[in-house]
Amino acid sequence: QGQLVESGGGLVQPGGSLRLSCLASGMNFNRYTMNWYRQAPGKERELVAGISSDGRTNYKDSVKGRFTISRDNVKNTVALQMNSLKPEDAAVYFCNAVLNTFLKKYDYWGQGTQVTVSS
């Protein structure tokens, strides 16, 4: 029922910036923890950043100080501002929405958006 659609990926040079966006629908967005994951070829999918329903954030150590996650509970969007990009940041970035209730876990994923960091 829930859908997530990412946008904003592309090609950027090392040191550059990109802003990823994720639009959520079909869910009570305000209740969900929103996450950004990424997966590079040959590597495991990893959590990059998360933001809880009340605005608490967490980041992978390697992106702290460079990436910022935010949410807009009116527009039902979550964004990932990525600055000072490095080649190791190149990956497919996925938007994820999670809600745990007593009866059921809700877990939705977007299709992903490609981020390429290259000179």
C-alpha positions in Angstrom: 0.0 0.0 0.0 2.8 2.4 0.8 4.9 3.7 -2.0 8.2 5.6 -2.0 9.7 7.3 -5.0 13.3 8.7 -5.0 14.7 11.4 -7.1 17.8 13.6 -7.3 20.5 11.2 -8.1 23.0 11.8 -10.8 26.7 12.4 -11.6 28.8 14.7 -9.5 32.5 15.3 -9.1 34.3 14.6 -5.9 33.7 17.4 -3.5 30.4 18.2 -5.1 26.8 18.1 -3.7 23.6 16.4 -4.4 20.2 16.5 -2.8 18.1 13.3 -2.8 14.4 13.4 -2.2 11.8 10.7 -1.5 8.1 11.2 -1.8 5.9 8.9 0.3 2.3 8.0 -0.4 -0.2 5.5 0.9 0.9 5.7 4.5 0.6 7.7 7.6 3.9 9.3 6.9 4.2 11.2 10.2 4.3 7.9 12.1 7.2 6.4 10.2 10.9 6.4 10.8 12.5 7.3 7.4 15.9 6.0 6.4 18.3 6.3 3.5 20.3 3.2 2.6 22.8 2.8 -0.1 24.3 -0.2 -2.0 27.4 -0.1 -4.1 28.3 -3.0 -6.5 29.7 -6.0 -4.6 28.8 -4.5 -1.2 26.1 -5.0 1.3 23.3 -2.5 1.6 24.1 -0.1 4.4 22.2 2.4 6.5 23.4 5.9 5.7 21.0 8.1 7.7 17.7 7.9 9.5 15.2 10.3 11.0 12.5 9.3 13.5 8.9 10.5 13.6 9.9 13.1 16.2 12.9 14.4 14.3 15.8 12.5 15.9 18.5 11.8 13.4 21.4 9.3 13.1 24.1 8.9 10.6 26.7 6.4 9.4 30.0 7.6 10.9 31.6 8.1 7.5 29.0 10.6 6.4 28.7 12.6 9.6 29.3 16.3 9.0 28.7 15.9 5.2 25.2 14.5 4.9 22.0 15.9 6.4 18.7 14.1 6.6 15.4 16.0 6.9 11.7 15.4 6.6 8.7 17.5 5.7 5.6 16.1 7.3 3.4 18.4 5.2 4.8 17.3 1.9 5.4 13.7 3.0 9.0 13.9 1.9 12.4 13.0 3.2 15.6 14.5 1.9 19.2 13.7 2.0 21.5 16.6 1.4 24.9 15.3 0.5 27.9 17.6 0.5 31.6 17.0 0.0 30.9 13.8 -1.9 33.6 11.2 -2.2 34.1 8.4 -4.7 33.2 5.9 -1.9 29.8 7.5 -1.7 28.8 6.3 -5.1 26.0 3.8 -4.9 22.3 3.3 -5.5 20.5 5.1 -2.7 17.2 3.7 -1.4 14.5 5.4 0.6 13.0 3.3 3.4 10.0 3.8 5.6 9.6 1.7 8.8 6.8 1.5 11.4 6.6 -1.1 14.1 3.3 -1.8 15.8 2.3 -4.5 18.2 0.4 -6.4 15.4 2.5 -5.7 12.4 5.7 -4.3 11.0 5.4 -1.9 8.0 8.5 -1.7 5.8 8.5 0.0 2.5 11.3 0.6 0.0 11.8 2.8 -3.0 13.3 1.7 -6.3 16.5 3.5 -5.7 18.4 6.4 -7.4 21.9 6.2 -8.7 24.6 8.5 -7.3 27.9 8.5 -9.2 30.9 10.4 -7.9 33.6 10.7 -10.5 35.9 13.2 -12.0 
